[in-house]
Amino acid sequence: MASNSRIASFRNIMKGTVIFGGTQMLTMLVNLVRGKLVAVLLGAYGIGINSPLQSAIQPVQQFFSFGLPTSGVTSISNSSTLEDKTQLYTTVTAFRRIMLVLAAMSIVFMVVSAKWLNMFTFNVEDSFTKWFMALGLAVFFMILTACNNTILQGCRCLKRLAMCNIAGPVIGLFVGIPLYYFMGVRGIAPAIILMSFTTWAYTQWHVQKLHFERVEQSWAETFSIGKKMIYLGGIIMIAGLLGNITIYLINTFIRSYGNIYDVGYYQSATTVTTQCTALVFTALATDYFPHLASLKDNFHKTL
């Protein structure tokens, strides 16, 4: 029995690795095509504007997500293995409510700090302040998208999660490129917002297909349930935030001592590199993590 169980487990792991490995390869190809089209339509100057904007909002998203998209997988995965689904519904409800609050806080932060972000990123007074304010909506939907992906990953809905992972780059290709073509550089911020919204809408559709039951829950109960996720998420957030801040500072440094064109050339090169290395790591982390999270309290049973 133990041998059959291990064989079945191995097959599931291989299935997940093949699914997400193929997904990541397709994502890489779509991103390469999209990057080429963006480079042609916007040129080095346009990429030099787009990259600092993206690297500026990523730390904001990372901070206000508070590591919950990763720590939440553990709690949801543990709850999904129970026969009684009440705890799963309760955990998902608490997780969604906390993520919604954090997403709303991110909009407030982007509006309040837009002028400072503009000056630090581009050192041009008021030129991109309104862009940063508007990008608060993009951060909002990015956080909610991460929330939906966490739910799918925790419930081990591999096919749905794979389709959601593909959706982002594909949406970026078919939504962003027309805006760049007709609006040029002025279409960068609208494209980011529209892509984040449509990606969220697609992941939301997949989560709705899981038919989670509504659970009446007070805010005290929400934070009591989410307390463990918040503690673990804080540590994860700090680790991830350091990486995103580093990318932001590098882009800012290149812009300060070079120009916008240099940022565009640098970003084009790093995009190709990171897409290739992510092929393996994303495939492994996406499927292995929920399995390990569900077994952490019963490790002796796996030996």
Backbone as numpy.savetxt, mean C-alpha at the origin, in Angstrom:
# Nx Ny Nz CAx CAy CAz Cx Cy Cz
-0.89 -39.27 8.79 -1.71 -38.06 8.79 -0.86 -36.81 8.79
0.20 -36.85 9.63 1.08 -35.69 9.71 1.77 -35.44 8.38
2.15 -36.58 7.73 2.83 -36.46 6.43 1.89 -35.86 5.39
0.64 -36.33 5.36 -0.34 -35.79 4.41 -0.62 -34.32 4.66
-0.65 -33.95 5.94 -0.89 -32.55 6.30 0.24 -31.66 5.81
1.48 -32.17 5.95 2.62 -31.38 5.51 2.66 -31.26 3.99
2.27 -32.35 3.29 2.23 -32.29 1.83 1.18 -31.28 1.36
0.01 -31.31 2.01 -1.05 -30.35 1.66 -0.61 -28.93 1.94
0.09 -28.73 3.07 0.60 -27.40 3.41 1.62 -26.93 2.39
2.50 -27.86 1.98 3.51 -27.52 0.99 2.87 -27.13 -0.34
1.84 -27.88 -0.72 1.14 -27.57 -1.97 0.50 -26.18 -1.93
-0.10 -25.84 -0.77 -0.71 -24.52 -0.62 0.32 -23.41 -0.72
1.48 -23.65 -0.08 2.56 -22.66 -0.13 3.06 -22.46 -1.55
3.27 -23.58 -2.26 3.73 -23.49 -3.65 2.69 -22.80 -4.53
1.42 -23.10 -4.27 0.35 -22.47 -5.03 0.38 -20.95 -4.83
0.51 -20.54 -3.57 0.56 -19.12 -3.28 1.77 -18.44 -3.90
2.92 -19.13 -3.83 4.15 -18.56 -4.39 4.05 -18.39 -5.90
3.46 -19.40 -6.57 3.29 -19.32 -8.03 2.34 -18.19 -8.39
1.24 -18.08 -7.64 0.25 -17.02 -7.92 0.87 -15.65 -7.78
1.53 -15.41 -6.65 2.06 -14.07 -6.41 3.35 -13.80 -7.16
4.10 -14.88 -7.47 5.26 -14.69 -8.33 4.83 -14.26 -9.72
3.80 -14.93 -10.27 3.27 -14.54 -11.57 2.66 -13.16 -11.56
1.96 -12.86 -10.45 1.37 -11.53 -10.30 2.43 -10.45 -10.30
3.51 -10.70 -9.55 4.57 -9.71 -9.47 5.27 -9.53 -10.81
5.42 -10.61 -11.56 6.04 -10.50 -12.89 5.18 -9.67 -13.83
3.86 -9.93 -13.80 2.95 -9.14 -14.62 2.95 -7.68 -14.19
2.98 -7.46 -12.87 3.05 -6.10 -12.34 4.30 -5.38 -12.82
5.42 -6.11 -12.80 6.68 -5.53 -13.24 6.61 -5.11 -14.70
6.03 -5.97 -15.55 5.93 -5.65 -16.97 5.03 -4.44 -17.21
3.90 -4.39 -16.49 2.98 -3.26 -16.64 3.65 -1.97 -16.19
4.39 -2.02 -15.08 5.07 -0.83 -14.57 6.16 -0.36 -15.52
6.85 -1.31 -16.16 7.88 -0.93 -17.12 7.26 -0.22 -18.33
6.13 -0.77 -18.81 5.43 -0.13 -19.95 4.93 1.25 -19.54
4.32 1.31 -18.35 3.80 2.59 -17.87 4.93 3.59 -17.68
6.06 3.15 -17.12 7.20 4.04 -16.91 7.73 4.60 -18.21
7.76 3.75 -19.24 8.23 4.20 -20.55 7.29 5.26 -21.13
5.97 4.99 -21.04 5.00 5.95 -21.57 5.04 7.27 -20.80
5.18 7.18 -19.48 5.27 8.40 -18.67 6.51 9.20 -19.04
7.62 8.50 -19.26 8.86 9.18 -19.64 8.72 9.89 -20.98
8.00 9.26 -21.91 7.80 9.87 -23.22 6.86 11.07 -23.13
5.77 10.93 -22.36 4.76 11.99 -22.29 5.20 13.17 -21.41
5.86 12.88 -20.30 6.22 13.94 -19.36 7.69 14.36 -19.46
8.52 13.45 -19.94 9.94 13.77 -20.01 10.59 13.73 -18.63
11.89 14.01 -18.60 12.62 13.99 -17.34 12.08 15.03 -16.36
11.62 16.18 -16.88 11.09 17.23 -16.00 9.83 16.76 -15.29
8.91 16.12 -16.04 7.67 15.64 -15.44 7.91 14.55 -14.42
8.81 13.61 -14.73 9.15 12.55 -13.78 9.82 13.16 -12.56
10.62 14.21 -12.79 11.29 14.90 -11.68 10.32 15.59 -10.74
9.12 15.91 -11.21 8.08 16.47 -10.34 7.27 15.34 -9.70
6.94 14.34 -10.50 6.13 13.23 -10.01 6.82 12.46 -8.89
8.11 12.21 -9.04 8.84 11.40 -8.05 8.89 12.05 -6.67
9.26 13.35 -6.55 9.23 13.98 -5.22 7.83 14.01 -4.61
6.80 14.20 -5.44 5.44 14.18 -4.91 5.11 12.81 -4.32
5.44 11.76 -5.08 5.17 10.40 -4.61 5.97 10.08 -3.35
7.25 10.47 -3.34 8.10 10.16 -2.18 7.74 11.02 -0.98
7.04 12.14 -1.19 6.60 12.99 -0.07 5.36 12.42 0.60
4.43 11.87 -0.20 3.19 11.36 0.39 3.36 9.95 0.95
4.37 9.21 0.50 4.55 7.85 1.00 4.88 7.81 2.50
5.79 8.68 3.02 6.01 8.68 4.47 4.75 9.07 5.25
3.94 9.97 4.68 2.68 10.35 5.34 1.75 9.15 5.41
1.64 8.43 4.30 0.82 7.22 4.29 1.36 6.19 5.28
2.68 6.04 5.30 3.30 5.06 6.19 3.04 5.42 7.65
3.16 6.70 7.98 2.99 7.15 9.37 1.55 6.96 9.83
0.59 7.41 9.01 -0.80 7.36 9.44 -1.42 5.97 9.28
-0.76 5.07 8.54 -1.18 3.67 8.55 -0.76 3.00 9.85
0.29 3.53 10.46 0.78 3.09 11.77 1.13 1.60 11.80
1.56 1.09 10.66 1.96 -0.32 10.61 0.82 -1.30 10.70
-0.41 -0.81 10.78 -1.57 -1.70 10.94 -1.82 -2.61 9.73
-1.51 -2.18 8.49 -1.69 -3.12 7.37 -0.87 -4.39 7.51
0.23 -4.32 8.28 1.03 -5.52 8.52 0.61 -6.22 9.80
0.51 -5.47 10.90 0.14 -6.09 12.17 -1.28 -6.62 12.15
-2.15 -6.00 11.35 -3.54 -6.45 11.26 -3.67 -7.84 10.65
-2.71 -8.21 9.79 -2.75 -9.54 9.18 -2.71 -10.62 10.26
-1.91 -10.40 11.31 -1.78 -11.38 12.39 -3.12 -11.61 13.09
-3.77 -10.54 13.49 -5.04 -10.66 14.22 -6.14 -11.25 13.35
-6.23 -10.78 12.10 -7.28 -11.28 11.20 -7.02 -12.74 10.84
-5.77 -13.09 10.63 -5.42 -14.47 10.29 -5.76 -15.42 11.44
-5.44 -15.02 12.67 -5.77 -15.85 13.83 -7.28 -16.04 13.96
-8.04 -14.97 13.72 -9.51 -15.04 13.85 -10.14 -15.86 12.75
-9.54 -15.83 11.55 -10.13 -16.53 10.41 -10.02 -18.04 10.52
-9.12 -18.54 11.38 -8.95 -19.99 11.54 -9.97 -20.60 12.49
-10.70 -19.76 13.22 -11.68 -20.26 14.19 -12.98 -20.66 13.48
-13.64 -21.70 14.00 -14.91 -22.14 13.41 -16.00 -21.09 13.62
-16.01 -20.48 14.80 -16.96 -19.41 15.09 -16.43 -18.12 14.48
-17.14 -17.57 13.49 -16.67 -16.41 12.75 -16.99 -15.09 13.45
-17.60 -15.15 14.62 -17.95 -13.92 15.34 -16.71 -13.09 15.65
-15.64 -13.76 16.10 -14.42 -13.04 16.42 -13.80 -12.42 15.18
-13.89 -13.11 14.05 -13.37 -12.55 12.80 -14.12 -11.28 12.44
-15.46 -11.31 12.51 -16.25 -10.13 12.18 -15.93 -8.97 13.13
-15.75 -9.31 14.40 -15.43 -8.28 15.39 -14.06 -7.66 15.12
-13.08 -8.50 14.81 -11.72 -8.01 14.54 -11.68 -7.15 13.30
-12.36 -7.59 12.24 -12.38 -6.83 10.99 -13.07 -5.48 11.19
-14.16 -5.47 11.95 -14.86 -4.21 12.22 -13.97 -3.23 12.95
-13.27 -3.70 13.99 -12.37 -2.83 14.75 -11.24 -2.33 13.87
-10.68 -3.21 13.07 -9.57 -2.85 12.18 -10.00 -1.78 11.17
-11.17 -1.97 10.57 -11.67 -1.00 9.60 -11.90 0.37 10.23
-12.47 0.39 11.42 -12.79 1.67 12.06 -11.52 2.44 12.41
-10.52 1.73 12.91 -9.25 2.39 13.27 -8.58 2.93 12.01
-8.57 2.14 10.95 -7.93 2.59 9.70 -8.66 3.79 9.11
-9.98 3.83 9.24 -10.75 4.97 8.73 -10.41 6.24 9.49
-10.25 6.14 10.80 -9.87 7.30 11.61 -8.48 7.80 11.20
-7.55 6.87 11.04 -6.19 7.25 10.65 -6.17 7.88 9.25
-6.98 7.35 8.34 -7.05 7.91 6.99 -7.59 9.34 7.01
-8.61 9.59 7.85 -9.17 10.94 7.96 -8.13 11.90 8.55
-7.34 11.43 9.51 -6.29 12.26 10.11 -5.22 12.62 9.08
-4.98 11.73 8.12 -3.95 12.00 7.11 -4.36 13.16 6.20
-5.67 13.28 5.91 -6.14 14.41 5.10 -5.89 15.73 5.82
-6.23 15.76 7.10 -6.01 16.98 7.90 -4.54 17.35 7.90
-3.68 16.37 8.08 -2.23 16.64 8.10 -1.77 17.21 6.76
-2.21 16.63 5.65 -1.76 17.10 4.33 -2.21 18.53 4.07
-3.42 18.88 4.49 -3.91 20.24 4.28 -3.13 21.23 5.14
-2.89 20.88 6.40 -2.19 21.79 7.32 -0.73 21.97 6.94
-0.08 20.90 6.51 1.37 20.94 6.26 1.72 21.13 4.79
0.74 21.40 3.93 0.97 21.47 2.48 2.03 22.52 2.12
1.96 23.69 2.74 2.91 24.75 2.41 4.33 24.35 2.80
4.47 23.75 3.98 5.79 23.32 4.44 6.34 22.21 3.55
5.49 21.25 3.17 5.93 20.17 2.30 6.37 20.71 0.94
5.65 21.70 0.43 5.99 22.30 -0.85 7.36 22.97 -0.79
7.60 23.75 0.25 8.87 24.46 0.37 10.04 23.49 0.55
9.85 22.48 1.36 10.94 21.54 1.63 11.22 20.65 0.41
10.16 20.30 -0.33 10.32 19.40 -1.47 10.84 20.11 -2.70
10.25 21.27 -3.03 10.58 21.94 -4.27 11.26 23.30 -4.07
11.16 23.83 -2.85 11.78 25.13 -2.54 11.28 26.23 -3.47
10.00 26.13 -3.87 9.37 27.14 -4.71 8.08 27.56 -4.03
7.97 28.79 -3.63 6.85 29.23 -2.80 5.53 29.12 -3.53
4.59 28.42 -2.91 3.19 28.30 -3.34 2.96 27.57 -4.67
4.00 27.16 -5.38 3.79 26.53 -6.69 3.02 25.22 -6.60
3.33 24.39 -5.60 2.71 23.07 -5.51 1.93 22.88 -4.21
1.67 23.99 -3.50 0.95 23.88 -2.22 -0.43 23.27 -2.40
-1.16 23.75 -3.42 -2.51 23.22 -3.67 -2.44 21.75 -4.08
-1.37 21.38 -4.77 -1.22 19.98 -5.15 -1.12 19.10 -3.91
-0.31 19.53 -2.95 -0.14 18.74 -1.73 -1.45 18.65 -0.94
-2.21 19.75 -0.92 -3.51 19.71 -0.26 -4.43 18.67 -0.90
-4.47 18.70 -2.23 -5.33 17.77 -2.96 -4.87 16.32 -2.79
-3.56 16.13 -2.65 -3.02 14.78 -2.52 -3.37 14.14 -1.17
-3.96 14.93 -0.26 -4.49 14.36 0.97 -5.55 13.30 0.66
-6.33 13.54 -0.41 -7.33 12.55 -0.83 -6.66 11.26 -1.30
-5.54 11.41 -2.00 -4.81 10.23 -2.47 -4.32 9.40 -1.29
-3.77 10.07 -0.28 -3.27 9.36 0.91 -4.43 8.66 1.61
-5.57 9.34 1.69 -6.77 8.77 2.32 -7.15 7.44 1.67
-7.24 7.43 0.35 -7.65 6.21 -0.35 -6.54 5.16 -0.35
-5.29 5.59 -0.31 -4.18 4.63 -0.23 -4.24 3.85 1.08
-4.55 4.55 2.17 -4.65 3.89 3.48 -5.82 2.92 3.51
-6.94 3.33 2.93 -8.11 2.44 2.89 -7.86 1.24 1.97
-7.09 1.45 0.91 -6.73 0.33 0.03 -5.87 -0.67 0.77
-4.90 -0.16 1.55 -4.05 -1.04 2.36 -4.89 -1.81 3.37
-5.92 -1.15 3.91 -6.85 -1.81 4.84 -7.54 -2.99 4.18
-8.05 -2.79 2.97 -8.74 -3.87 2.25 -7.79 -5.01 1.90
-6.58 -4.67 1.47 -5.60 -5.71 1.13 -5.23 -6.54 2.35
-5.16 -5.89 3.51 -4.86 -6.61 4.75 -5.95 -7.62 5.08
-7.20 -7.22 4.90 -8.33 -8.12 5.17 -8.27 -9.32 4.24
-8.00 -9.08 2.96 -7.90 -10.17 2.00 -6.74 -11.10 2.31
-5.61 -10.51 2.71 -4.44 -11.31 3.03 -4.66 -12.12 4.30
-5.25 -11.49 5.32 -5.51 -12.19 6.58 -6.48 -13.33 6.42
-7.45 -13.18 5.53 -8.43 -14.24 5.27 -7.93 -15.22 4.22
-6.72 -15.00 3.72 -6.07 -15.89 2.74 -6.87 -16.02 1.45
-7.44 -14.93 1.03 -8.12 -14.90 -0.27 -7.08 -14.58 -1.33
-6.28 -15.60 -1.69 -5.09 -15.38 -2.51 -5.43 -14.86 -3.90
-6.44 -15.44 -4.53 -6.77 -15.02 -5.90 -7.28 -13.58 -5.92
-8.14 -13.25 -4.95 -8.66 -11.88 -4.88 -7.54 -10.89 -4.61
-6.64 -11.25 -3.69 -5.52 -10.37 -3.36 -4.59 -10.20 -4.55
-4.37 -11.28 -5.29 -3.52 -11.21 -6.48 -4.12 -10.26 -7.51
-5.44 -10.35 -7.71 -6.10 -9.46 -8.67 -6.02 -8.01 -8.22
-6.11 -7.78 -6.91 -6.00 -6.42 -6.38 -4.58 -5.87 -6.55
-3.59 -6.76 -6.40 -2.21 -6.33 -6.59 -1.93 -5.94 -8.04
-2.59 -6.64 -8.95 -2.42 -6.31 -10.37 -3.18 -5.04 -10.72
-4.30 -4.82 -10.03 -5.20 -3.71 -10.38 -4.50 -2.36 -10.32
-3.67 -2.15 -9.28 -3.01 -0.86 -9.12 -2.21 -0.43 -10.33
-1.23 -1.24 -10.77 -0.46 -0.88 -11.96 -1.30 -0.75 -13.23
-2.28 -1.66 -13.39 -3.12 -1.61 -14.59 -3.96 -0.34 -14.61
-4.53 0.00 -13.46 -5.30 1.24 -13.36 -4.41 2.44 -13.63
-3.17 2.38 -13.10 -2.23 3.47 -13.36 -1.93 3.63 -14.83
-1.92 2.52 -15.55 -1.64 2.56 -16.98 -2.80 3.17 -17.76
-4.03 2.73 -17.45 -5.19 3.15 -18.26 -5.86 4.42 -17.75
-5.57 4.82 -16.52 -6.14 6.05 -15.98 -5.13 7.19 -16.04
-3.90 6.90 -15.64 -2.89 7.95 -15.58 -2.40 8.42 -16.93
-2.16 7.49 -17.84 -1.58 7.85 -19.14 -2.45 8.83 -19.93
-3.79 8.62 -20.01 -4.61 9.62 -20.72 -4.52 11.02 -20.10
-4.47 11.08 -18.77 -4.35 12.39 -18.12 -3.01 13.04 -18.45
-1.94 12.26 -18.46 -0.63 12.80 -18.82 -0.63 13.27 -20.28
-1.34 12.54 -21.13 -1.36 12.89 -22.56 -2.09 14.20 -22.80
-3.25 14.39 -22.16 -4.06 15.57 -22.42 -3.66 16.77 -21.54
-3.17 16.52 -20.33 -2.88 17.61 -19.41 -1.39 17.85 -19.17
-0.57 16.89 -19.57 0.87 17.05 -19.36 1.21 17.02 -17.88
2.12 17.89 -17.47 2.56 17.94 -16.07 1.40 18.28 -15.13
0.44 19.09 -15.59 -0.69 19.47 -14.76 -1.59 18.28 -14.40
-1.42 17.17 -15.11 -2.23 15.99 -14.83 -1.63 15.05 -13.80
-0.45 15.40 -13.25 0.22 14.49 -12.31 -0.60 14.29 -11.04
-0.98 15.39 -10.37 -1.75 15.28 -9.12 -3.13 14.65 -9.35
-3.90 15.09 -10.38 -5.18 14.43 -10.63 -5.03 12.94 -10.91
-3.96 12.55 -11.60 -3.74 11.14 -11.92 -3.49 10.33 -10.65
-2.69 10.87 -9.74 -2.40 10.18 -8.48 -3.68 9.98 -7.67
-4.50 11.03 -7.61 -5.76 10.95 -6.84 -6.73 9.96 -7.47
-6.89 10.05 -8.79 -7.83 9.17 -9.48 -7.39 7.71 -9.41
-6.07 7.48 -9.53 -5.56 6.11 -9.44 -5.79 5.53 -8.05
-5.56 6.34 -7.02 -5.75 5.84 -5.66 -7.22 5.54 -5.38
-8.12 6.38 -5.91 -9.55 6.16 -5.70 -10.04 4.90 -6.42
-9.67 4.75 -7.68 -10.14 3.59 -8.45 -9.55 2.29 -7.90
-8.31 2.34 -7.43 -7.71 1.14 -6.84 -8.44 0.76 -5.56
-8.77 1.77 -4.74 -9.55 1.50 -3.52 -10.91 0.91 -3.85
-11.58 1.49 -4.85 -12.91 1.02 -5.22 -12.86 -0.45 -5.65
-11.80 -0.83 -6.36 -11.68 -2.21 -6.82 -11.44 -3.16 -5.64
-10.55 -2.78 -4.72 -10.30 -3.64 -3.56 -11.53 -3.70 -2.65
-12.27 -2.59 -2.57 -13.49 -2.57 -1.75 -14.53 -3.54 -2.32
-14.61 -3.61 -3.63 -15.54 -4.54 -4.27 -15.21 -5.98 -3.91
-13.93 -6.31 -3.88 -13.52 -7.67 -3.53 -13.80 -7.98 -2.06
-13.58 -7.01 -1.17 -13.86 -7.24 0.24 -15.35 -7.42 0.48
-16.16 -6.65 -0.23 -17.62 -6.78 -0.09 -18.09 -8.18 -0.48
-17.37 -8.82 -1.38 -17.72 -10.17 -1.82 -17.55 -11.21 -0.71
-16.81 -10.87 0.35 -16.60 -11.79 1.46 -17.80 -11.82 2.41
-18.68 -10.82 2.30 -19.94 -10.78 3.06 -19.70 -10.86 4.58
-18.91 -9.93 5.09 -18.72 -9.85 6.54 -19.99 -9.32 7.19
-20.39 -9.96 8.27 -21.58 -9.50 8.98 -21.27 -8.24 9.78
-22.25 -7.35 9.84 -22.08 -6.13 10.63 -22.12 -6.45 12.11
-21.24 -5.82 12.87 -21.15 -6.06 14.31 -21.30 -4.73 15.03
-22.24 -4.68 15.98 -22.39 -3.48 16.80 -21.20 -3.40 17.76
-20.53 -2.25 17.73 -19.29 -2.14 18.50 -19.07 -0.70 18.94
-18.81 -0.50 20.23 -18.51 0.84 20.74 -17.06 1.17 20.41
-16.74 2.48 20.51 -15.36 2.88 20.22 -14.40 2.35 21.29
-14.89 2.20 22.52 -14.05 1.62 23.58 -13.68 0.19 23.24
-14.66 -0.57 22.72 -14.39 -1.95 22.30 -13.46 -1.99 21.10
-13.64 -1.02 20.20 -12.78 -0.97 19.01 -11.32 -0.84 19.39
-11.02 0.12 20.26 -9.61 0.35 20.63 -9.09 -0.74 21.57
-9.98 -1.37 22.31 -9.56 -2.49 23.14 -9.12 -3.67 22.27
-9.88 -3.93 21.22 -9.54 -5.02 20.29 -8.30 -4.66 19.47
-8.21 -3.39 19.07 -7.10 -2.97 18.22 -5.82 -2.64 18.96
-5.83 -2.77 20.28 -4.66 -2.37 21.07 -3.41 -3.15 20.69
-3.55 -4.47 20.54 -2.39 -5.29 20.17 -1.89 -4.93 18.77
-2.81 -4.70 17.87 -2.42 -4.32 16.51 -1.68 -3.00 16.51
-2.12 -2.07 17.35 -1.49 -0.74 17.41 -0.08 -0.84 17.99
0.10 -1.64 19.04 1.43 -1.79 19.64 2.43 -2.35 18.63
2.06 -3.46 17.99 2.94 -4.08 17.00 3.10 -3.18 15.78
2.01 -2.53 15.38 2.05 -1.67 14.21 2.98 -0.48 14.39
3.06 0.04 15.62 3.95 1.17 15.87 5.40 0.83 15.58
5.82 -0.37 15.98 7.20 -0.80 15.72 7.43 -0.98 14.22
6.46 -1.61 13.55 6.57 -1.81 12.11 6.57 -0.48 11.37
5.75 0.45 11.85 5.66 1.76 11.21 6.99 2.49 11.25
7.68 2.44 12.39 8.96 3.12 12.52 9.97 2.56 11.52
10.02 1.24 11.41 10.95 0.60 10.49 10.66 0.99 9.04
9.39 0.94 8.66 9.02 1.29 7.29 9.17 2.77 7.01
8.88 3.59 8.01 8.96 5.03 7.85 10.38 5.49 7.56
11.34 4.85 8.20 12.74 5.21 7.98 13.13 5.02 6.51
12.65 3.91 5.93 12.96 3.66 4.52 12.33 4.69 3.60
11.06 5.03 3.84 10.38 6.00 2.99 10.94 7.41 3.15
11.31 7.77 4.38 11.91 9.08 4.61 13.26 9.17 3.90
14.01 8.06 3.90 15.30 8.03 3.22 15.13 8.29 1.73
14.12 7.64 1.11 13.85 7.86 -0.32 13.48 9.32 -0.58
12.65 9.88 0.31 12.23 11.28 0.17 13.42 12.23 0.27
14.29 11.98 1.24 15.46 12.85 1.44 16.45 12.74 0.28
16.58 11.53 -0.28 17.47 11.36 -1.43 16.96 12.17 -2.62
15.65 12.08 -2.89 15.07 12.86 -3.99 15.22 14.35 -3.76
15.02 14.76 -2.51 15.17 16.19 -2.18 16.62 16.64 -2.33
17.55 15.79 -1.90 18.98 16.09 -2.02 19.38 16.24 -3.48
18.92 15.31 -4.32 19.26 15.38 -5.75 18.69 16.64 -6.37
17.46 16.98 -5.99 16.84 18.21 -6.52 17.58 19.46 -6.06
18.05 19.44 -4.80 18.73 20.62 -4.25 20.09 20.86 -4.88
20.85 19.79 -5.10 22.20 19.93 -5.63 22.27 19.67 -7.14
21.16 19.26 -7.72 21.08 19.11 -9.17 19.88 19.88 -9.67
18.95 19.18 -10.31 17.72 19.83 -10.75 16.64 18.76 -10.90
15.47 19.20 -11.33 14.33 18.30 -11.48 14.63 17.18 -12.48
15.40 17.50 -13.51 15.74 16.49 -14.51 16.56 15.35 -13.90
17.49 15.71 -13.02 18.32 14.68 -12.37 17.47 13.73 -11.53
16.45 14.28 -10.85 15.55 13.44 -10.06 14.82 12.46 -10.97
14.40 12.94 -12.13 13.71 12.08 -13.09 14.57 10.93 -13.58
15.84 11.22 -13.90 16.75 10.17 -14.36 17.01 9.15 -13.25
17.22 9.65 -12.04 17.48 8.76 -10.91 16.29 7.84 -10.64
15.09 8.42 -10.64 13.90 7.64 -10.33 13.63 6.59 -11.40
13.90 6.92 -12.65 13.70 5.94 -13.72 14.59 4.72 -13.53
15.83 4.95 -13.12 16.77 3.85 -12.91 16.38 3.00 -11.70
16.00 3.63 -10.59 15.66 2.88 -9.38 14.35 2.10 -9.54
13.43 2.61 -10.34 12.17 1.91 -10.57 12.40 0.55 -11.20
13.27 0.51 -12.22 13.58 -0.76 -12.88 14.22 -1.73 -11.90
15.14 -1.23 -11.07 15.85 -2.09 -10.12 14.92 -2.67 -9.07
14.10 -1.83 -8.46 13.21 -2.30 -7.39 12.14 -3.25 -7.91
11.68 -3.05 -9.13 10.67 -3.95 -9.69 11.23 -5.36 -9.85
12.49 -5.47 -10.22 13.10 -6.78 -10.42 13.31 -7.50 -9.08
13.78 -6.80 -8.05 14.04 -7.45 -6.76 12.73 -7.80 -6.05
11.67 -7.04 -6.30 10.39 -7.29 -5.63 9.72 -8.56 -6.13
10.18 -9.08 -7.26 9.57 -10.27 -7.86 9.54 -11.43 -6.87
10.64 -11.65 -6.16 10.74 -12.77 -5.23 10.18 -12.41 -3.86
10.57 -11.26 -3.32 10.23 -10.91 -1.95 8.72 -10.74 -1.75
8.04 -10.14 -2.70 6.60 -9.95 -2.58 5.87 -11.28 -2.61
6.29 -12.16 -3.51 5.66 -13.47 -3.62 5.78 -14.26 -2.33
6.94 -14.20 -1.68 7.15 -14.95 -0.44 6.40 -14.33 0.73
6.53 -13.02 0.89 5.96 -12.36 2.07 4.44 -12.40 2.08
3.82 -12.23 0.92 2.37 -12.14 0.87 1.69 -13.42 1.32
2.23 -14.57 0.94 1.58 -15.84 1.29 2.09 -16.43 2.59
3.40 -16.34 2.85 3.96 -16.95 4.06 3.50 -16.25 5.33
3.38 -14.94 5.29 3.10 -14.18 6.50 1.80 -14.61 7.18
0.65 -14.72 6.48 -0.57 -15.17 7.17 -0.44 -16.57 7.76
0.27 -17.47 7.06 0.46 -18.82 7.59 1.25 -18.79 8.89
2.36 -18.07 8.89 3.19 -18.00 10.09 2.45 -17.30 11.23
1.68 -16.26 10.89 0.95 -15.52 11.93 -0.08 -16.40 12.62
-0.76 -17.26 11.86 -1.78 -18.12 12.45 -1.19 -19.24 13.28
0.10 -19.55 13.08 0.74 -20.65 13.80 1.62 -20.21 14.96
1.77 -18.92 15.15 2.74 -18.44 16.13 2.42 -18.87 17.56
1.13 -19.02 17.87 0.74 -19.43 19.23 0.66 -20.94 19.40
0.80 -21.68 18.29 0.73 -23.14 18.34 1.93 -23.76 17.61
3.07 -23.17 17.85 4.25 -23.57 17.10 4.61 -25.03 17.36
4.35 -25.53 18.58 4.73 -26.91 18.93 3.96 -27.92 18.10
2.79 -27.53 17.59 1.99 -28.44 16.78 2.55 -28.62 15.37
3.42 -27.70 14.97 3.97 -27.77 13.61 5.26 -28.56 13.56
5.81 -28.90 14.70 7.09 -29.60 14.74 6.92 -31.10 14.48
